[in-house]
Structure formats: structure tokens, C-alpha cells
Amino acid sequence: MKKTMLAALLSALSAAALADINVGVTLSATGPAASLGIPEKNTIELLPKTIAGQKVNYIVLDDASDTTTAVRNTKKLISENKVDIVIGSTTTPNSLAMVDVAAESETPMIAMAASARIVEPMDEKRKWVFKTPQNDAQMSTAIVEHMTNHDIKTVAYIGFSDAYGEGWWNEFSKLAEVRKIKLVGNERFNRTDTSVTGQILKILSAKPDAVLIGGAGTPAALPQKSLKEKGYKGIIYQTHGVANNDFLRICGKDCEGTVLPTGPVLVAAQLPADNPVKKSATDYVSKYEAAYGKGSVNAFGGYAWDAGLLLANAVPAALKKATPGSREFRQALRDALESTKNLPASHGVFNMSPTDHLGFDQRARVMVTIQQGAWKLSQ
């Protein structure tokens, strides 16, 4: 009897030791956000297959930039694949839609989309959700500071007609008002639109000193090209949502002189030696470019890389408390993510807390200017 019990115990311990960590990923590898999702997908392939001696499986699904599909993917990953954590999605609307699913199943989630609404205000649902991109407010502050320093008095805005565009308008307009910058236009467009002529003509009639485009990926090039086509001579600002080479390719010469905030990873080689993010950002750039070619790295792959760093940092602590595949392990992972301190990543240094599930400070942002088809760190 004792031998039988011992054998059963050893068998259970062996099974626990061999239990894999399953990571579900849903991202936008196709559709309007594909230029953002593809480098994220590429980066997932570079993440470690073993953490703290435990095998890690990544189950990657494409949500085609569609909110309904992102929710369906999340449900499938949790109910069928029994994942311990979900990474995704690429866009703000998709990520916001996934929050309820993650919270209901008590599965930690790391979003790769920017809106602060994904993790704020903290509540019973959002306590399960973390994210790696900088908040809109953080980047809006950088833009407003740049505008103030360059004597911009009037600004017009044109952004996506979804949560991303609305979130940027809300944050930017509040800060601009405080800094006495007059807002003379507020227009919207869809990610799939092929023309924004009407909106641009309204903006031009207001004669703004600058225009801020609240878009992401290649669709954000549309209003920029239209502004240039109509002869606009003021400064054009974009958000960190365009920090990828496909945007540069689509926008072409019409991007020259564009100013935007982004994470340090995009200009890692240009950072001063004492920058606290330089080493970790350069490490990611080296690994990505070794796999996909020199000059291929962009900010969006960095968001996936940083999700992997958060996971690798949290897993050892979670394994001390529970076995992968259990509710207790998911809870332990959540707790460990929330306890992340002084973790250098490609975009900044993470310092999470119960009220801050991003954990970035000013070290997570730089201002860049597009010059001759490349990103140039602004001094």
C-alpha cells in the first residue's frame, strides 16, 4: 500500500515537473494593422522556448485586425489550449475587447496596444491585464513639449475613428489646452479609408501651425500624403503608432520632416552610452536583425519582445507557488507580473505596482524626426 502511494506521489511530481507553460498569442498579422502585427509575430518566434527549466509553448493565432476575431481567438486559447497567459493583441480596439475574456477566466494578459484605457482605471477586470507600449498620455506630453519648444500656437487633429484615435484626442487635447495651444480642427477617418480629402480641406481652411495625426501603421500615411499633396507647409506630427519601416515605405518622401515620439529601441544605436535602456534595446535589435536582416527592426516587435521579458521575469517566482496549467499558477503569474521591478526592456524600464500595470517613466520615450527615410533622434 505504501509503495503504491509512493509511486503515485512520484508520478504526480514527475508530471508536475514536466508540465509545459502554454502561452497564447493573438495578433494582427493580416488586415489594416498587419505592418504592426507581422514584426510582433516574428518576435514571438525569438522568445525563449525554456524558462527556469520549464518548456514554453507559444500558440500564435492571427486575428486579422478584427475585434470579433481577437475575442474568439482569446476564448479558444483559454478554453481549448488551456494557456497560462495571453499576449495580445496588436491594436487598441482588439485589446480592449479581450479584457473581459481574460478577467472572466482569471488569465493574465499582456497587451501590445497603446491606449491607457487597457489598464486604467484599475479595477477587478484590469487587475489581470498588463501592457508593454507607452501610454497615450506619456507620448502626448512629449509631443506637446516639442510643440511648445517650437512655438506652435495652433494645431489641428485627425485620427482614427476608433478607440485609438479617440484616446489620443482625449489625452492630447487636455494637455494642449493646459499649455495654451489652440485646437482648430478635430477630424476622424477609418483605418480602411482610401481618401480623406474632405477632412484635410477642413483642416487646411483653419491654417494650423501643425497637424497631429492620431493613427497607427500604414493607414496613418493617408492623411499625411493628402496634406502634402494639398501643399501643407506646417509641421506634421505622428504618434508612436507609426514607428515601423512599412510606414516609411508607404509614406515615402511625404514623411520627410515628420516628428513623433517613440520608444528608445527604434534609435538604439543613437542613444548615449549612459542611457539605461541602451543595452537592453540593443540586445533586442541584434537578435531581431540577425534573424530578419539589417534595418528590419521596429518599435512594434519590441512590444512583443518586452512581453517576453516580463514573462521570463515572472515565471520563476510563479513556479515556486504552483504548477503550470492550474488556476493557482495563473494567479501566481499575475502576482509576479505586478511585482516587476527595475526590469530593463527594449522600450524602457518596467516598475509595476497594483495601480500601474505598465510601469514606464520618461526613460521609455524619445522624440525622433524622419530624415531621408530614416529615424533620427531629436536632440
DRENBA-768969 format. One line per field, with one value per residue (C-alpha): x, y, z; residue in one letter; chain. Coordinates in nm, 3 decimals, decimal comma. Each point is the difference from the previous one (the first is absolute). Example, Ala and Ser with C-alpha at 12.3 -4.5 7.8 and 13.67 -1.06 7.14 Angstrom:
px	1,230  0,137;
py	-0,450  0,344;
pz	0,780  -0,066;
drenvex	A  S;
dokol	A  A;
! end
This chain:
px	0,000  0,281  0,188  -0,311  -0,049  0,368  -0,016  -0,308  0,169  0,315  -0,213  -0,186  0,323  0,147  -0,306  0,020  0,368  -0,073  -0,300  0,052  -0,077  -0,249  -0,002  -0,288  0,064  -0,251  0,130  -0,080  0,220  -0,249  -0,247  0,056  0,234  0,218  0,304  -0,011  -0,098  0,255  0,307  -0,176  -0,054  0,363  0,111  -0,209  0,209  0,312  -0,132  0,157  -0,140  0,108  -0,034  0,137  0,038  -0,364  -0,095  -0,205  -0,245  -0,123  -0,336  -0,027  -0,327  -0,070  -0,299  0,023  -0,030  -0,360  -0,146  -0,244  0,275  0,231  -0,266  -0,068  0,373  0,034  -0,289  0,148  0,345  -0,139  -0,270  0,159  0,374  -0,011  0,257  0,155  0,022  -0,115  0,216  -0,189  -0,139  0,166  -0,262  -0,184  -0,356  0,097  0,181  -0,284  -0,245  0,219  0,010  -0,334  0,095  0,333  -0,154  -0,292  0,237  0,254  0,272  0,275  0,026  0,280  -0,129  0,221  -0,227  0,045  -0,320  0,012  -0,362  0,129  0,144  -0,170  -0,185  0,103  -0,292  -0,085  0,023  0,313  0,191  0,056  0,128  0,344  0,147  0,335  -0,054  0,031  -0,325  -0,159  0,035  0,372  0,056  -0,243  0,207  0,312  -0,179  -0,142  0,344  0,146  -0,277  0,055  0,375  -0,061  -0,252  -0,301  -0,312  -0,276  -0,048  -0,253  -0,060  -0,104  -0,016  -0,150  -0,374  0,051  0,133  0,356  -0,089  -0,239  0,248  0,266  -0,240  -0,105  0,356  0,148  -0,284  0,020  0,374  -0,016  -0,261  0,220  0,297  -0,214  0,019  -0,318  -0,176  -0,149  -0,113  -0,113  -0,059  -0,032  0,061  -0,030  0,299  -0,130  -0,077  0,160  -0,063  -0,005  -0,026  -0,305  0,159  0,330  -0,170  -0,174  0,334  0,174  -0,273  0,090  0,367  0,157  0,368  0,014  -0,212  -0,001  -0,105  -0,137  0,046  0,207  0,173  -0,022  -0,356  0,147  0,186  -0,324  -0,070  0,370  0,023  -0,322  0,134  0,317  -0,195  -0,207  0,314  0,001  0,327  -0,038  0,144  -0,168  0,006  -0,079  -0,043  0,220  -0,249  0,194  0,345  0,059  0,174  -0,318  -0,131  0,319  -0,035  -0,364  0,038  0,321  0,122  -0,318  0,136  0,306  0,017  -0,275  0,042  -0,117  0,061  0,112  0,176  0,381  0,031  -0,068  0,321  0,196  0,330  -0,044  -0,058  0,279  0,208  -0,141  -0,364  -0,146  -0,194  0,285  0,135  -0,338  -0,126  0,319  -0,027  -0,344  0,111  0,294  -0,214  -0,278  0,233  0,203  -0,322  -0,172  0,270  0,179  -0,232  -0,310  -0,066  -0,287  -0,179  -0,286  0,215  0,148  -0,340  -0,015  0,361  -0,077  -0,303  0,240  0,238  -0,285  -0,102  0,355  0,041  -0,330  0,011  0,270  -0,197  -0,328  0,157  0,088  -0,369  -0,187  0,011  -0,063  -0,348  -0,169  -0,205  0,255  0,281  -0,194  -0,058  0,368  0,102  -0,230  0,145  0,357  -0,066  -0,144  0,313  0,241  0,270  0,290  -0,025  0,181  -0,178  0,019  -0,239  0,079  0,040  -0,300  -0,108  -0,349  -0,229  -0,360  -0,111  0,239  0,002  0,232  0,267  0,189  0,145  0,162  0,279  -0,251  -0,029  0,211  -0,091  0,109  -0,016  -0,028  0,294  0,082  -0,219  0,154  -0,063  0,219  0,019  -0,103  0,233;
py	0,000  0,238  -0,088  0,073  0,340  0,084  -0,096  0,215  0,292  -0,034  -0,024  0,319  0,182  -0,115  0,122  0,335  0,031  -0,070  0,233  0,253  0,368  0,085  0,356  0,108  0,277  0,183  0,274  0,178  -0,166  0,090  0,284  0,376  -0,051  -0,263  0,228  0,001  -0,363  -0,163  0,122  -0,104  -0,348  -0,012  0,094  -0,268  -0,254  0,140  -0,037  -0,269  -0,353  -0,078  0,218  -0,109  -0,353  -0,016  -0,049  0,285  -0,047  0,302  -0,044  0,288  0,098  0,278  0,223  0,179  0,342  -0,090  0,048  -0,292  -0,235  0,119  -0,087  -0,337  -0,077  0,089  -0,226  -0,286  0,040  -0,004  -0,269  -0,238  0,058  0,053  0,281  0,143  0,353  0,193  0,247  0,235  0,156  0,247  0,276  0,191  -0,101  -0,369  0,014  0,183  -0,263  -0,279  0,138  -0,149  -0,346  0,001  0,126  -0,243  -0,296  0,150  -0,021  0,265  0,198  0,216  0,237  0,138  0,300  0,353  0,144  0,068  -0,121  -0,356  0,019  0,309  0,066  -0,306  -0,223  -0,369  -0,067  0,198  -0,152  -0,295  0,220  0,149  0,170  0,083  0,311  0,347  0,173  0,262  0,258  -0,068  0,051  0,292  0,179  -0,043  0,140  0,300  0,078  -0,009  0,226  0,248  0,005  0,070  0,280  -0,189  0,205  -0,180  -0,371  -0,209  -0,368  -0,287  -0,350  -0,344  -0,022  -0,266  -0,032  0,078  0,327  0,102  -0,083  0,216  0,290  -0,015  0,000  0,247  0,253  0,018  0,061  0,247  0,208  0,016  0,118  0,264  -0,169  0,073  -0,296  0,106  -0,334  -0,347  -0,250  -0,380  -0,271  -0,379  -0,232  -0,135  0,337  0,080  0,375  0,272  0,298  0,149  -0,012  0,143  0,292  0,090  -0,011  0,213  0,263  0,048  0,071  -0,182  0,033  -0,378  -0,313  -0,308  -0,326  -0,250  -0,319  -0,318  -0,208  0,065  0,148  0,301  0,094  0,088  0,340  0,086  -0,057  0,195  0,295  0,007  -0,035  0,305  0,201  0,011  0,153  -0,027  -0,264  -0,340  -0,215  -0,370  -0,229  -0,291  -0,214  0,055  -0,102  -0,270  -0,022  -0,079  0,343  0,158  -0,200  0,089  0,366  0,047  0,354  0,139  -0,106  0,224  0,219  -0,183  0,005  -0,273  -0,151  -0,363  -0,251  0,006  -0,331  0,172  0,205  -0,231  0,060  0,378  -0,005  0,132  -0,268  0,083  -0,040  -0,273  -0,156  -0,011  -0,345  -0,176  0,173  -0,081  -0,365  -0,028  0,183  -0,239  -0,311  0,125  0,118  -0,321  -0,187  0,238  0,224  0,324  0,298  -0,220  0,081  0,227  0,110  -0,249  -0,310  0,156  -0,007  -0,378  -0,038  0,194  -0,222  -0,293  0,166  0,060  -0,363  -0,132  0,221  -0,115  -0,375  -0,098  0,161  -0,157  -0,348  0,015  0,026  -0,217  -0,231  0,122  -0,077  0,084  0,294  0,047  0,036  0,263  0,191  -0,031  0,126  0,299  0,079  -0,035  0,231  0,262  -0,024  0,068  0,248  0,163  -0,226  0,157  -0,073  0,119  0,291  0,103  -0,122  -0,182  0,080  -0,143  0,046  -0,085  0,331  0,012  -0,293  0,171  0,130  0,229  0,346  0,262  -0,246  -0,174  0,281  0,198  0,245  -0,082  0,176  -0,180  0,107  -0,151  -0,301  -0,081  0,065  0,272  0,057  0,359  0,182;
pz	0,000  0,097  -0,321  -0,206  0,166  -0,045  -0,367  -0,047  0,174  -0,212  -0,313  0,093  0,077  -0,331  -0,190  0,176  -0,083  -0,366  -0,026  -0,280  0,024  -0,273  -0,133  -0,223  -0,249  -0,218  -0,228  -0,325  -0,261  -0,273  -0,056  0,044  0,300  -0,171  -0,014  0,380  0,057  -0,230  0,193  0,320  -0,143  -0,114  0,349  0,172  -0,192  0,171  0,356  0,221  -0,030  0,356  0,310  0,338  -0,135  -0,109  -0,365  -0,148  -0,288  -0,199  -0,173  -0,250  -0,170  -0,252  0,079  -0,338  0,172  0,088  0,347  -0,018  -0,113  0,279  0,258  -0,165  -0,006  0,368  0,097  -0,205  0,151  0,352  -0,032  -0,253  0,027  0,378  -0,014  0,315  -0,143  -0,309  -0,193  -0,233  -0,187  -0,236  -0,003  0,271  -0,104  -0,007  0,333  0,173  -0,124  0,142  0,355  0,105  -0,127  0,183  0,324  -0,002  -0,035  0,242  -0,263  0,000  -0,323  -0,140  -0,267  -0,278  -0,064  0,128  0,148  0,372  0,018  -0,030  0,353  0,145  0,220  0,200  0,095  0,048  -0,373  -0,079  0,289  -0,236  -0,283  -0,068  -0,306  -0,157  -0,222  0,148  0,099  -0,227  0,279  0,030  -0,372  -0,022  0,262  -0,214  -0,306  0,187  0,143  -0,351  -0,130  0,282  -0,062  -0,370  0,055  -0,134  0,080  -0,193  -0,073  -0,192  0,073  -0,225  0,147  -0,037  0,063  0,267  0,355  -0,108  -0,170  0,275  0,274  -0,163  -0,045  0,364  0,133  -0,247  0,017  0,382  -0,004  -0,288  0,184  0,309  -0,209  -0,177  -0,341  -0,195  -0,162  -0,332  -0,145  0,107  -0,281  -0,023  -0,262  -0,016  -0,020  -0,330  -0,166  -0,335  0,008  0,265  -0,234  0,172  0,343  -0,124  -0,176  0,328  0,181  -0,262  0,021  0,369  -0,091  0,298  0,087  0,041  -0,056  0,225  -0,165  0,253  -0,198  -0,002  -0,264  -0,372  0,009  0,184  -0,318  -0,180  0,165  -0,009  -0,375  -0,051  0,201  -0,208  -0,323  0,094  0,070  0,381  0,127  0,380  0,231  -0,011  0,313  0,015  0,302  0,103  -0,190  -0,326  0,123  -0,262  -0,335  -0,196  0,094  -0,135  -0,320  -0,061  0,099  -0,197  -0,058  0,156  0,341  -0,013  0,310  0,189  0,378  0,239  0,341  0,019  0,218  0,025  -0,188  -0,333  0,033  0,230  -0,183  0,036  0,377  0,224  0,171  0,344  -0,105  0,230  -0,289  -0,254  0,091  0,017  -0,316  -0,190  0,107  -0,159  -0,317  -0,039  0,037  -0,229  -0,276  0,018  -0,081  -0,241  -0,149  0,075  0,036  0,046  0,367  0,107  0,314  -0,029  0,011  0,311  0,170  -0,051  0,118  0,317  0,064  -0,020  0,247  0,244  -0,029  0,046  0,306  0,156  -0,066  0,254  0,284  -0,118  -0,025  0,369  0,084  -0,251  -0,299  -0,358  -0,123  0,329  0,119  0,277  -0,254  -0,195  0,323  0,091  -0,343  0,037  0,341  -0,127  -0,296  0,233  0,215  -0,289  0,106  -0,185  -0,306  -0,298  -0,329  -0,359  0,061  0,355  0,357  0,152  0,357  0,049  0,298  0,097  -0,153  -0,298  -0,242  -0,248  0,232  -0,238  0,072  -0,225  -0,087  -0,228  -0,254  -0,244  -0,275  -0,354  -0,336  -0,332  -0,212  -0,341  0,068  0,340  0,370  0,145  0,376  0,078  0,237;
drenvex	M  K  K  T  M  L  A  A  L  L  S  A  L  S  A  A  A  L  A  D  I  N  V  G  V  T  L  S  A  T  G  P  A  A  S  L  G  I  P  E  K  N  T  I  E  L  L  P  K  T  I  A  G  Q  K  V  N  Y  I  V  L  D  D  A  S  D  T  T  T  A  V  R  N  T  K  K  L  I  S  E  N  K  V  D  I  V  I  G  S  T  T  T  P  N  S  L  A  M  V  D  V  A  A  E  S  E  T  P  M  I  A  M  A  A  S  A  R  I  V  E  P  M  D  E  K  R  K  W  V  F  K  T  P  Q  N  D  A  Q  M  S  T  A  I  V  E  H  M  T  N  H  D  I  K  T  V  A  Y  I  G  F  S  D  A  Y  G  E  G  W  W  N  E  F  S  K  L  A  E  V  R  K  I  K  L  V  G  N  E  R  F  N  R  T  D  T  S  V  T  G  Q  I  L  K  I  L  S  A  K  P  D  A  V  L  I  G  G  A  G  T  P  A  A  L  P  Q  K  S  L  K  E  K  G  Y  K  G  I  I  Y  Q  T  H  G  V  A  N  N  D  F  L  R  I  C  G  K  D  C  E  G  T  V  L  P  T  G  P  V  L  V  A  A  Q  L  P  A  D  N  P  V  K  K  S  A  T  D  Y  V  S  K  Y  E  A  A  Y  G  K  G  S  V  N  A  F  G  G  Y  A  W  D  A  G  L  L  L  A  N  A  V  P  A  A  L  K  K  A  T  P  G  S  R  E  F  R  Q  A  L  R  D  A  L  E  S  T  K  N  L  P  A  S  H  G  V  F  N  M  S  P  T  D  H  L  G  F  D  Q  R  A  R  V  M  V  T  I  Q  Q  G  A  W  K  L  S  Q;
dokol	A  A  A  A  A  A  A  A  A  A  A  A  A  A  A  A  A  A  A  A  A  A  A  A  A  A  A  A  A  A  A  A  A  A  A  A  A  A  A  A  A  A  A  A  A  A  A  A  A  A  A  A  A  A  A  A  A  A  A  A  A  A  A  A  A  A  A  A  A  A  A  A  A  A  A  A  A  A  A  A  A  A  A  A  A  A  A  A  A  A  A  A  A  A  A  A  A  A  A  A  A  A  A  A  A  A  A  A  A  A  A  A  A  A  A  A  A  A  A  A  A  A  A  A  A  A  A  A  A  A  A  A  A  A  A  A  A  A  A  A  A  A  A  A  A  A  A  A  A  A  A  A  A  A  A  A  A  A  A  A  A  A  A  A  A  A  A  A  A  A  A  A  A  A  A  A  A  A  A  A  A  A  A  A  A  A  A  A  A  A  A  A  A  A  A  A  A  A  A  A  A  A  A  A  A  A  A  A  A  A  A  A  A  A  A  A  A  A  A  A  A  A  A  A  A  A  A  A  A  A  A  A  A  A  A  A  A  A  A  A  A  A  A  A  A  A  A  A  A  A  A  A  A  A  A  A  A  A  A  A  A  A  A  A  A  A  A  A  A  A  A  A  A  A  A  A  A  A  A  A  A  A  A  A  A  A  A  A  A  A  A  A  A  A  A  A  A  A  A  A  A  A  A  A  A  A  A  A  A  A  A  A  A  A  A  A  A  A  A  A  A  A  A  A  A  A  A  A  A  A  A  A  A  A  A  A  A  A  A  A  A  A  A  A  A  A  A  A  A  A  A  A  A  A  A  A  A  A  A  A  A  A  A  A  A  A  A  A  A  A  A  A  A  A  A  A  A  A  A;
! end
